Every structure is written in structure tokens, then in C-alpha cells.
Amino acid sequence: MNDRLRRAALAALLALAACGARDSGRFTGYAEADLVHVAPGIAGTLQSVAVARGQRVEQGAALFALDTDAEAAARAAAEARLAAAAAQAANLRKGRRPPEVRAVEQQLAQARANLEASTAQLARSEKLVEQGFLSPLQLDTLRGAQERDAARVRELEAQLVVARTAARPDEIAAAEAQRRAAAYDVEQSRWREEQKRRTAPVGALVFDVLFRVGEWVPAGAPVIALLPDGALKLRFFVPQPQLARIHVGGRVEVGCDGCPAGLDAVVTFVSPQAEFTPPVIYSNESRSKLVFLVEARPSEAARAALKPGQPIDVRLAPEAAK
């Protein structure tokens, strides 16, 4: 029921409740439903509606969908970033490519050959210096060349170790963090896409369709109103003198225009706050005009017979009327 009709019905029923105070155990009220309003989490243009008013839907059935072009593109971009981050993390766990490693190996082999040549030349020159055929100055030059070649060999050996080893742990950890961040971006983009496609949270009757295809739907605005099984409740008003005869768990008889006999309901709520029937003037003489809201859950037979907004008459069950 919309608010205007609910207020009008409430005013009329409060007035009827005052008249009904003379009839012990007979109260007036109406049937109301706790509707489930299904809304998108993100605004967009309504693209399709899969149900119609009055249709029965089961839990998980598709209800409606908004346009998802922007969300689908964002998801594709996030998936691409995830693939790149995962590849980068995997690459850092490896050494260099085999051709790069072989190139360093060949450079190392060349450096070792140069070292062998310079070492042999130094040995020969030392003998020549001892025999007086070569000046000591030339020997110093050859020793410098031999040390240079040895240093080059050590350098290339270190480069070969680096080429065969993965990246530093900190670099790998940073790349793995980027991969996880990209994975979360993918999850978020999928969530945003799912927010524009809604399914039935429970088995229910489609009570109303509030938007049409092509309309702009704000975020959080209900598109479908569902009436779940067991969501119907009865609301009636009990005058203050009769309140002591009503308690939670008690049974009441329910009647309405055209309804079969024998309908009943169980009281689930008794308001702790009183309401006045018109006129709103309190005095010791007007205590009978105080009424209390009571809610009850109808039986299965009563739920089948009643509709939301339908006026009802409620009587205390024989055991409660004593």
C-alpha cells in the first residue's frame, strides 16, 4: 500500500475502532504485506525486465538487468592488468632467457682464454727478464694486463650467477603485491557488473514492476517489488478496555467480504504505544477512544484468501473471549 492510502485507511479504521469498542471482541483492520524491493546497486539505463506483475518467481530467477557496457569494459581492462602483473611476477622468479645466459657464458669463455694467454705471456716474459733479454718495465705492463684479464673473468662469473638467478626477494614481493591488487580490481569490476543484474532473493510473487525498459534507474531505486511467501500480515486496532484479552501467540478469527468462514491468525505483535481515535482529546471519559495496534500472521488458508490492503474484521477466538 502506498503512504496516502495507508494514512487514509488508518484514519478510517481508527474511527471504526471507536465505534467497535461497544462490540466486545470485534475489531477492524486491514491486510498488509512486507514487500521485498529489489534495486540495483549502481545507476544505469534499464535494459531488460524478465518478469511481469503477478508472475510467480523462484529464488535465483532473473528479474532485470541494466546496461553494463561501461562495467564490462572496466572488467576487461582489469583482467588485462591482472595478466600483465601475473606475467611480471612470474618473470621475476626466473633467471634471464637461455640465449642471454649463453651470451654471458661465451663472454666468460673468451675472458678466460684472454687470461690464459696473458698469464702464459707473463711467465715467458719473467724468464726473459731473468736472462736479461727483456726490461723489467715491460714486465710490469704484462702483469697489469694479466690482472685485468683475471678481473674480467671474475666479473663475468658474477654476471653468469646473476643471469641464472631470479630477481631479488623484495622485487618479487612487490610484483606479487601488484598482482594481488590487480586481482582485487577484477573482483570489484565484476561486482559492479553484477550490481546491474538482479535475481530473486526468495521465492515470491511479483507484486509490482516500477520501471520500464529504457528508463534511467538511480542507484538504490526499487525496480521490482516482490511479495514473498508468508509476508502477508494483518493489522487491526484494539480499544484500551479490550487490550488485556490480546497477547502475543493468541489466536484470532478473521473475516472479510467474500472470504470463506473459519479463517484465523496468530498475534505476533502488540504495540506498547496507544493511539487516539478522533477527536484527539484526552480525558477520563475518553479513555475508551484509546486503541492499540496489533499485528497477526494469518494462517495458510487466510493468506490464500486475503490480498494486501483488503479490509478485515477480527474477532477473538472463543478461548480468548472468555
C-alpha positions as CSV (number, residue, x, y, z in Angstrom):
1,M,0.0,0.0,0.0
2,N,1.2,3.5,-0.7
3,D,1.6,6.0,2.1
4,R,-1.5,8.1,1.1
5,L,-3.8,5.1,1.1
6,R,-2.3,3.7,4.3
7,R,-2.9,7.0,6.1
8,A,-6.5,7.2,4.8
9,A,-7.2,3.6,5.8
10,L,-5.7,4.2,9.2
11,A,-7.8,7.2,9.9
12,A,-11.0,5.4,8.8
13,L,-10.1,2.3,10.8
14,L,-9.3,4.3,13.9
15,A,-12.8,5.9,13.7
16,L,-14.3,2.4,13.2
17,A,-12.4,1.1,16.2
18,A,-14.1,3.7,18.4
19,C,-17.5,2.5,17.2
20,G,-16.4,-1.1,17.6
21,A,-15.5,-0.5,21.3
22,R,-19.1,-1.3,22.1
23,D,-18.8,-4.7,20.5
24,S,-16.6,-6.8,22.8
25,G,-14.1,-8.9,20.9
26,R,-14.7,-7.4,17.4
27,F,-12.0,-5.3,15.8
28,T,-11.3,-3.7,12.4
29,G,-8.1,-3.7,10.4
30,Y,-6.6,-4.5,7.1
31,A,-4.1,-6.8,5.4
32,E,-0.6,-5.6,4.7
33,A,2.4,-7.1,3.0
34,D,6.1,-6.9,3.9
35,L,7.3,-6.4,0.4
36,V,10.9,-7.1,-0.8
37,H,12.0,-4.2,-3.0
38,V,14.8,-5.3,-5.4
39,A,17.0,-2.4,-6.5
40,P,20.3,-2.1,-8.4
41,G,23.4,-1.1,-6.5
42,I,24.6,1.2,-9.4
43,A,22.6,3.6,-11.5
44,G,22.0,2.9,-15.2
45,T,19.5,2.5,-18.0
46,L,17.1,-0.4,-17.6
47,Q,17.9,-2.8,-20.4
48,S,15.6,-5.7,-19.8
49,V,12.9,-6.9,-17.4
50,A,12.4,-10.7,-17.2
51,V,9.2,-10.8,-15.1
52,A,5.7,-9.4,-15.2
53,R,3.3,-8.3,-12.5
54,G,1.5,-11.2,-10.9
55,Q,4.1,-13.8,-12.1
56,R,5.5,-16.4,-9.7
57,V,9.3,-16.5,-9.5
58,E,11.6,-18.9,-7.7
59,Q,14.7,-17.9,-5.7
60,G,17.6,-17.1,-8.1
61,A,15.4,-16.3,-11.1
62,A,16.5,-13.3,-13.2
63,L,14.5,-10.2,-12.6
64,F,16.0,-7.3,-14.5
65,A,19.3,-6.0,-16.0
66,L,20.7,-2.5,-16.5
67,D,23.2,-1.6,-19.3
68,T,26.7,-3.0,-18.4
69,D,28.8,-1.7,-21.3
70,A,31.0,0.5,-19.1
71,E,31.3,-2.1,-16.4
72,A,32.2,-4.8,-18.9
73,A,34.9,-2.6,-20.4
74,A,36.3,-1.9,-16.9
75,R,36.4,-5.6,-16.2
76,A,38.2,-6.4,-19.4
77,A,40.8,-3.7,-18.6
78,A,41.2,-5.0,-15.0
79,E,41.7,-8.6,-16.4
80,A,44.4,-7.3,-18.8
81,R,46.2,-5.6,-15.9
82,L,46.0,-8.8,-13.9
83,A,47.5,-10.8,-16.7
84,A,50.4,-8.3,-17.0
85,A,51.0,-8.3,-13.3
86,A,51.0,-12.1,-13.1
87,A,53.4,-12.3,-16.0
88,Q,55.7,-9.8,-14.4
89,A,55.7,-11.7,-11.1
90,A,56.4,-15.0,-12.9
91,N,59.2,-13.4,-14.9
92,L,61.0,-12.1,-11.8
93,R,61.1,-15.6,-10.4
94,K,63.1,-16.8,-13.3
95,G,66.7,-16.1,-14.5
96,R,67.4,-14.5,-17.8
97,R,66.4,-16.1,-21.0
98,P,68.6,-19.0,-22.2
99,P,70.1,-17.0,-25.1
100,E,71.1,-14.3,-22.7
101,V,72.7,-16.8,-20.4
102,R,74.6,-18.4,-23.3
103,A,75.9,-15.0,-24.3
104,V,77.3,-14.4,-20.9
105,E,78.9,-17.9,-20.9
106,Q,80.6,-17.2,-24.2
107,Q,81.9,-13.9,-22.9
108,L,83.2,-15.7,-19.9
109,A,84.9,-18.3,-22.1
110,Q,86.6,-15.5,-24.1
111,A,87.8,-13.8,-20.9
112,R,89.3,-17.0,-19.6
113,A,91.1,-17.5,-22.9
114,N,92.5,-14.0,-22.6
115,L,93.5,-14.7,-19.0
116,E,95.3,-17.8,-20.1
117,A,97.1,-16.0,-22.9
118,S,98.2,-13.1,-20.7
119,T,99.3,-15.5,-17.9
120,A,101.4,-17.5,-20.3
121,Q,102.9,-14.4,-21.8
122,L,103.8,-13.1,-18.3
123,A,105.5,-16.3,-17.5
124,R,107.6,-16.2,-20.6
125,S,108.5,-12.6,-20.0
126,E,109.7,-13.3,-16.5
127,K,112.2,-15.8,-17.8
128,L,113.4,-13.3,-20.5
129,V,113.8,-10.6,-17.8
130,E,115.9,-13.1,-15.7
131,Q,118.0,-13.8,-18.8
132,G,118.4,-10.1,-19.5
133,F,116.6,-10.1,-22.8
134,L,113.7,-8.0,-21.6
135,S,113.5,-4.9,-19.5
136,P,111.6,-5.0,-16.1
137,L,109.4,-2.1,-17.3
138,Q,107.7,-4.4,-19.9
139,L,107.2,-7.0,-17.3
140,D,105.1,-4.6,-15.2
141,T,102.9,-3.9,-18.2
142,L,102.3,-7.6,-18.8
143,R,101.4,-8.1,-15.1
144,G,98.9,-5.3,-15.4
145,A,97.3,-7.0,-18.4
146,Q,97.2,-10.3,-16.6
147,E,95.4,-8.8,-13.6
148,R,93.0,-7.0,-15.9
149,D,92.1,-10.3,-17.6
150,A,91.6,-12.0,-14.2
151,A,89.3,-9.2,-13.1
152,R,87.3,-9.6,-16.3
153,V,86.9,-13.3,-15.6
154,R,85.6,-12.6,-12.1
155,E,83.2,-10.0,-13.4
156,L,81.7,-12.4,-16.0
157,E,81.4,-15.2,-13.5
158,A,79.4,-12.9,-11.2
159,Q,77.2,-11.9,-14.2
160,L,76.6,-15.5,-15.0
161,V,75.4,-16.2,-11.5
162,V,73.0,-13.2,-11.7
163,A,71.8,-14.4,-15.1
164,R,70.9,-17.8,-13.7
165,T,69.2,-16.4,-10.5
166,A,65.7,-14.9,-10.0
167,A,65.2,-11.3,-9.0
168,R,65.7,-10.0,-5.5
169,P,63.1,-11.1,-2.9
170,D,61.9,-7.6,-2.4
171,E,61.3,-7.1,-6.2
172,I,59.4,-10.4,-6.3
173,A,57.3,-9.4,-3.3
174,A,56.4,-6.0,-4.9
175,A,55.4,-7.7,-8.1
176,E,53.2,-10.2,-6.2
177,A,51.5,-7.3,-4.4
178,Q,50.8,-5.7,-7.7
179,R,49.3,-9.0,-9.0
180,R,47.0,-9.2,-5.9
181,A,45.9,-5.6,-6.4
182,A,45.0,-6.3,-10.0
183,A,43.1,-9.4,-8.9
184,Y,41.1,-7.3,-6.5
185,D,40.4,-4.8,-9.3
186,V,38.9,-7.6,-11.3
187,E,36.7,-8.7,-8.4
188,Q,35.5,-5.2,-7.9
189,S,34.7,-4.7,-11.6
190,R,32.8,-8.0,-11.6
191,W,30.9,-6.9,-8.5
192,R,29.9,-3.6,-10.2
193,E,28.7,-5.5,-13.2
194,E,26.6,-7.9,-11.1
195,Q,25.0,-5.0,-9.3
196,K,23.2,-4.2,-12.5
197,R,21.8,-7.7,-12.9
198,R,19.4,-8.7,-10.1
199,T,17.8,-12.1,-9.3
200,A,15.0,-13.0,-6.9
201,P,16.4,-13.3,-3.3
202,V,13.4,-15.5,-2.3
203,G,10.6,-17.3,-4.0
204,A,7.8,-14.8,-4.3
205,L,5.0,-13.3,-6.3
206,V,5.9,-10.2,-8.5
207,F,3.8,-7.6,-6.8
208,D,4.8,-4.7,-9.0
209,V,7.2,-3.5,-11.7
210,L,8.2,0.1,-11.0
211,F,10.3,1.0,-14.1
212,R,10.1,0.3,-17.8
213,V,12.8,-0.6,-20.3
214,G,14.8,2.4,-21.4
215,E,14.2,4.4,-18.2
216,W,17.1,5.7,-16.1
217,V,17.2,3.9,-12.7
218,P,19.0,5.7,-9.9
219,A,21.2,3.6,-7.6
220,G,19.1,2.0,-4.8
221,A,15.7,2.7,-6.5
222,P,13.5,-0.4,-6.5
223,V,12.7,-1.8,-9.9
224,I,10.8,-4.9,-8.8
225,A,8.5,-5.3,-5.7
226,L,8.2,-8.9,-4.5
227,L,5.6,-10.5,-2.2
228,P,7.4,-13.4,-0.6
229,D,5.6,-16.4,0.8
230,G,4.3,-15.7,4.3
231,A,4.9,-12.0,4.0
232,L,1.2,-11.1,4.5
233,K,0.3,-9.8,7.9
234,L,-2.9,-8.4,9.5
235,R,-3.0,-5.1,11.3
236,F,-6.0,-4.2,13.5
237,F,-6.8,-1.9,16.4
238,V,-7.9,-3.0,19.8
239,P,-9.6,-0.5,22.2
240,Q,-8.0,0.0,25.5
241,P,-10.7,-1.8,27.5
242,Q,-10.1,-5.0,25.4
243,L,-6.3,-4.9,25.4
244,A,-5.9,-7.3,28.3
245,R,-7.6,-10.0,26.2
246,I,-4.9,-9.8,23.4
247,H,-1.5,-11.3,23.8
248,V,1.3,-12.5,21.5
249,G,0.7,-16.0,20.4
250,G,-3.0,-15.8,20.9
251,R,-5.4,-16.9,18.1
252,V,-7.9,-14.6,16.4
253,E,-10.7,-15.2,13.9
254,V,-10.5,-13.3,10.6
255,G,-13.4,-12.3,8.3
256,C,-13.6,-10.2,5.2
257,D,-16.1,-9.6,2.3
258,G,-16.4,-12.8,0.3
259,C,-14.0,-14.7,2.4
260,P,-14.8,-18.3,3.5
261,A,-15.6,-19.0,7.1
262,G,-13.0,-20.4,9.5
263,L,-10.1,-18.1,8.7
264,D,-7.7,-17.4,11.6
265,A,-4.4,-15.8,12.5
266,V,-1.9,-15.7,15.4
267,V,-1.0,-12.5,17.1
268,T,2.7,-11.6,16.7
269,F,2.9,-8.0,18.0
270,V,1.0,-5.7,20.3
271,S,2.0,-2.1,20.2
272,P,3.3,-0.7,23.5
273,Q,2.1,2.8,22.4
274,A,-1.5,3.9,22.3
275,E,-3.2,5.9,19.5
276,F,-6.2,8.2,19.7
277,T,-9.3,7.8,17.6
278,P,-10.7,11.2,16.6
279,P,-11.3,13.6,18.2
280,V,-7.8,13.8,19.7
281,I,-8.9,15.0,23.2
282,Y,-7.9,13.0,26.2
283,S,-9.9,12.9,29.4
284,N,-11.0,10.3,31.9
285,E,-14.2,10.0,29.9
286,S,-12.4,9.4,26.6
287,R,-10.2,6.5,27.7
288,S,-12.3,4.2,25.5
289,K,-11.1,6.1,22.5
290,L,-7.5,4.8,23.1
291,V,-6.6,2.0,20.7
292,F,-3.5,-0.2,20.3
293,L,-2.1,-1.5,17.1
294,V,-1.9,-5.3,16.9
295,E,-0.3,-7.4,14.2
296,A,-1.0,-11.0,13.4
297,R,0.2,-13.6,11.0
298,P,-2.6,-15.3,9.0
299,S,-2.9,-19.0,8.6
300,E,-2.2,-20.5,5.2
301,A,-5.9,-20.5,4.3
302,A,-6.2,-16.9,5.3
303,R,-3.1,-15.9,3.3
304,A,-4.7,-17.5,0.2
305,A,-7.9,-15.6,0.7
306,L,-6.6,-12.2,1.6
307,K,-4.9,-9.5,-0.5
308,P,-2.7,-6.6,0.6
309,G,-4.8,-3.6,1.5
310,Q,-8.0,-5.6,2.0
311,P,-10.2,-4.5,5.0
312,I,-10.8,-7.2,7.6
313,D,-12.8,-7.9,10.7
314,V,-11.1,-9.6,13.6
315,R,-12.7,-11.4,16.5
316,L,-11.2,-13.0,19.5
317,A,-11.1,-16.8,19.3
318,P,-13.6,-18.4,21.7
319,E,-10.9,-19.4,24.2
320,A,-9.6,-15.8,24.2
321,A,-13.0,-14.2,24.5
322,K,-13.8,-15.9,27.9
